[in-house]
Amino acid sequence: MLPGPLDLSGRPLSLRAWLAIPILFTAAVLGLVAVLRVLIDAQWQATLSSALCGAAAAVTALIDVHPAHWPNCRRRCLRIAYPTAIFVAGLLLGGPAIPTWAAIAVGLPALVTLVILCRQADADDDERELSRQP
């Protein structure tokens, strides 16, 4: 299967991993902001902003998803509707402050999960390349 038109990585993700990307991305950014707040003893609070949800939607839109046995039109609709829903949710719900301890407790495991997903995608890509070689 060829990568999608906006895919920057060339590796489609599974549907479950792709659906988790904006949530993991948002949680990881909030966790990093909260850790930075603690490290520099800042007065700001980690906030679930509209801009953060927009960035999560953009990251999701740029990654290809490959649900097994789905027609291309259904996959395209999913690739448009899900990031759009994340963006709209950010516009509607954006602004609440997240307690620092909660942002760190959720954000750092989310960051680790994102790194693991990226490493698995790299390993899958390496296996595909090796299987293509004669």
N, C-alpha and C positions, 0 to 999 in steps of 0.2 A: 504494500500500500504506500502510495506517495504521501509525503508530508503535506499538511494543510497549507493554504496560501499565506497564512500569517505565522507559521511555525518557524521559530528561530533555531530550535535545537535539532530538528530532523528526526526526533524520537517521539512517537505518540505514547502517551501514558494510558494506563488503564482508566476505566470510568471512575472507579472509587478514588483513585489517587488524584485524578483531575478535579473531582468534586471537592476534595479536601484542600486543594491548593489555596484558594482565597482565604479560607478560615485559618489555615496554618500560617500563611503569609502575614495576615493581620495580627494574629496572636504573637508571632515571632517579632514583628516590629514593635508591638506594644511592650513585649518583654525586654527588648533591647533599650527602648526609651526609658523604661522603669529602672533598669540596671544603671544606665547613664545618670539618671536622676539621683540614685543612691551614691554613685561614685563621686559625683561633683557636688553633692549636697545642694541640688537645685530646688527651687520652689515650685516648679511646674508639676503638673500631674499628667500621666499618660492618658491620652484622650482618643476615643474612637471617632476620628474625624471623617468628614466626607471625603477629604483628599486621600486618606489612607484606604478607604473602601474603593475609591476610584483607582488607586494604584493596584489594589488586589484584583479588581475587575480587569484591568489592563494586562496584568501578568497572566491571569487565567485565559484571556482572549488570545494571547500570543503562544500558548502551549497547545499542541495538538492532542486530541483525545481520540481513542480508537476503541469504541465499544464493539465487541464481537458481534458479527452478523447484523449490523445496522446498515441500512442504506445511506448513501452519501447525503441525501436531502435531510434526513432525520438528524444526522450528525451535525450538519451545518446549522440547522435550527437550534440544536443544543448549544453549539459553540457561540451562537449569537444571544440566545435567551438567557443562559445562566450568567455570563458576565454582566449583561444588562440588568438582571435582577439584583446582583451584588451591588452594582452602581446605584440603582434606585434605592435599595435598602440603606446604603450609606447616606444618600441625600435625605431620606426620611428620618433615620435614626442617628445621624451623625452628631457628635458633640458630647456624649456622656463621658465623664471622667472615670477612669478605672483605678481602683486602689492599687498602690504600688506593689504590695505583697501578692495580690491576685495576678497582676500583669506578669510579674516575675515567675510565679508558680505555674502559670499556663504558657507563657511565652518561651521560656527556655526549653521545655520539652518539645514545643512546636518547632523551634529552630532545629533541634536535633533531628526531629522527624523529617523536616525538609531536606536536611543534609543527607539523610539516609535515602530518601526518595531520589535525590539527584545522583547519588552513587549507584543505586540500583539501575537507574536509567542508563548511566554510563556503562555499567557492566553488561546490560542487555544489548546495548549498541555494539560493544566490543564482540560479544558472542555472535551477533548477526553478521558482522564483518568477517569474522573467522569462518563462519559457515559458508559464506559466499566464495571464499578463496578456494581454488582447486587443490 
